[in-house]
Amino acid sequence: MDLMSFLAYGQSLVLLILTVVAGVAAAVGLLHAALQRKDAFPAVDRQSKVIWVSILAAATLFIWLFGAISLLGLIGVVAAIVYIVDVRPRVDEIQGKRWFSKRA
């Protein structure tokens, strides 16, 4: 195996890992959004549950079909990150749920 094929293999492996991680994150976000109460989303001044489930379903589909580095895949990654970092914590907080935190 020469150096160029080794580098191409390494690049393909990194892209596959990124796609799998982003796809799983988007799918987890979709599952989380689908399981929440409908009234929790407007209560935290965010889009409705139906809109977030639709956005995350499209994001998951785009990532798995086109890869995390394509244009549509990157849009899906950004949507999943926005949900996981911004919307999910607020929805959980308003419902009294705590994820990944130490309880005193």
One Martini backbone bead per residue (centre of mass of N, CA, C, O) as a GRO file, in nm:
protein
  104
    1MET     BB    1   0.093   0.039   0.026
    2ASP     BB    2   0.067   0.350  -0.043
    3LEU     BB    3   0.042   0.671   0.062
    4MET     BB    4  -0.215   0.763  -0.093
    5SER     BB    5  -0.400   0.525  -0.011
    6PHE     BB    6  -0.371   0.569   0.292
    7LEU     BB    7  -0.489   0.862   0.297
    8ALA     BB    8  -0.760   0.788   0.168
    9TYR     BB    9  -0.845   0.593   0.387
   10GLY     BB   10  -0.831   0.794   0.623
   11GLN     BB   11  -1.038   0.994   0.509
   12SER     BB   12  -1.275   0.796   0.489
   13LEU     BB   13  -1.282   0.724   0.790
   14VAL     BB   14  -1.336   1.007   0.903
   15LEU     BB   15  -1.602   1.057   0.744
   16LEU     BB   16  -1.753   0.817   0.863
   17ILE     BB   17  -1.738   0.900   1.159
   18LEU     BB   18  -1.880   1.174   1.126
   19THR     BB   19  -2.145   1.060   1.012
   20VAL     BB   20  -2.221   0.877   1.247
   21VAL     BB   21  -2.222   1.086   1.472
   22ALA     BB   22  -2.425   1.284   1.339
   23GLY     BB   23  -2.655   1.075   1.292
   24VAL     BB   24  -2.695   0.997   1.587
   25ALA     BB   25  -2.749   1.280   1.700
   26ALA     BB   26  -2.999   1.335   1.523
   27ALA     BB   27  -3.163   1.087   1.617
   28VAL     BB   28  -3.168   1.162   1.919
   29GLY     BB   29  -3.305   1.435   1.880
   30LEU     BB   30  -3.559   1.321   1.748
   31LEU     BB   31  -3.645   1.140   1.982
   32HIS     BB   32  -3.663   1.360   2.194
   33ALA     BB   33  -3.873   1.542   2.052
   34ALA     BB   34  -4.097   1.317   2.024
   35LEU     BB   35  -4.115   1.274   2.362
   36GLN     BB   36  -4.230   1.544   2.406
   37ARG     BB   37  -4.412   1.790   2.496
   38LYS     BB   38  -4.594   2.019   2.318
   39ASP     BB   39  -4.585   2.271   2.536
   40ALA     BB   40  -4.268   2.313   2.577
   41PHE     BB   41  -4.177   2.484   2.331
   42PRO     BB   42  -4.343   2.754   2.366
   43ALA     BB   43  -4.246   2.800   2.667
   44VAL     BB   44  -3.934   2.858   2.536
   45ASP     BB   45  -3.946   3.015   2.264
   46ARG     BB   46  -4.005   2.798   2.038
   47GLN     BB   47  -4.071   2.597   1.826
   48SER     BB   48  -4.254   2.356   1.745
   49LYS     BB   49  -4.265   2.023   1.757
   50VAL     BB   50  -4.323   1.970   1.457
   51ILE     BB   51  -4.087   2.134   1.347
   52TRP     BB   52  -3.854   1.985   1.495
   53VAL     BB   53  -3.914   1.704   1.389
   54SER     BB   54  -3.883   1.781   1.091
   55ILE     BB   55  -3.597   1.890   1.099
   56LEU     BB   56  -3.465   1.628   1.223
   57ALA     BB   57  -3.553   1.434   1.001
   58ALA     BB   58  -3.407   1.579   0.771
   59ALA     BB   59  -3.126   1.576   0.898
   60THR     BB   60  -3.095   1.271   0.919
   61LEU     BB   61  -3.134   1.212   0.620
   62PHE     BB   62  -2.905   1.388   0.506
   63ILE     BB   63  -2.669   1.256   0.654
   64TRP     BB   64  -2.716   0.955   0.558
   65LEU     BB   65  -2.726   1.018   0.242
   66PHE     BB   66  -2.477   1.259   0.209
   67GLY     BB   67  -2.336   1.333   0.452
   68ALA     BB   68  -2.161   1.555   0.669
   69ILE     BB   69  -1.998   1.723   0.417
   70SER     BB   70  -2.225   1.812   0.280
   71LEU     BB   71  -2.448   2.052   0.240
   72LEU     BB   72  -2.695   1.903   0.363
   73GLY     BB   73  -2.537   1.778   0.598
   74LEU     BB   74  -2.454   2.048   0.733
   75ILE     BB   75  -2.740   2.142   0.786
   76GLY     BB   76  -2.807   1.900   0.970
   77VAL     BB   77  -2.587   1.948   1.181
   78VAL     BB   78  -2.680   2.228   1.270
   79ALA     BB   79  -2.964   2.147   1.360
   80ALA     BB   80  -2.874   1.941   1.574
   81ILE     BB   81  -2.704   2.136   1.745
   82VAL     BB   82  -2.924   2.337   1.815
   83TYR     BB   83  -3.100   2.140   1.965
   84ILE     BB   84  -2.894   2.018   2.172
   85VAL     BB   85  -2.787   2.306   2.289
   86ASP     BB   86  -3.069   2.479   2.311
   87VAL     BB   87  -3.349   2.327   2.327
   88ARG     BB   88  -3.324   2.077   2.512
   89PRO     BB   89  -3.252   2.217   2.783
   90ARG     BB   90  -3.514   2.389   2.799
   91VAL     BB   91  -3.720   2.161   2.785
   92ASP     BB   92  -3.613   2.009   3.031
   93GLU     BB   93  -3.639   2.239   3.239
   94ILE     BB   94  -3.953   2.284   3.218
   95GLN     BB   95  -3.992   1.961   3.302
   96GLY     BB   96  -3.761   1.873   3.522
   97LYS     BB   97  -3.512   1.774   3.369
   98ARG     BB   98  -3.202   1.574   3.400
   99TRP     BB   99  -2.894   1.583   3.216
  100PHE     BB  100  -2.576   1.538   3.292
  101SER     BB  101  -2.602   1.586   3.612
  102LYS     BB  102  -2.541   1.693   3.927
  103ARG     BB  103  -2.675   1.598   4.231
  104ALA     BB  104  -2.719   1.739   4.560
   0.00000   0.00000   0.00000
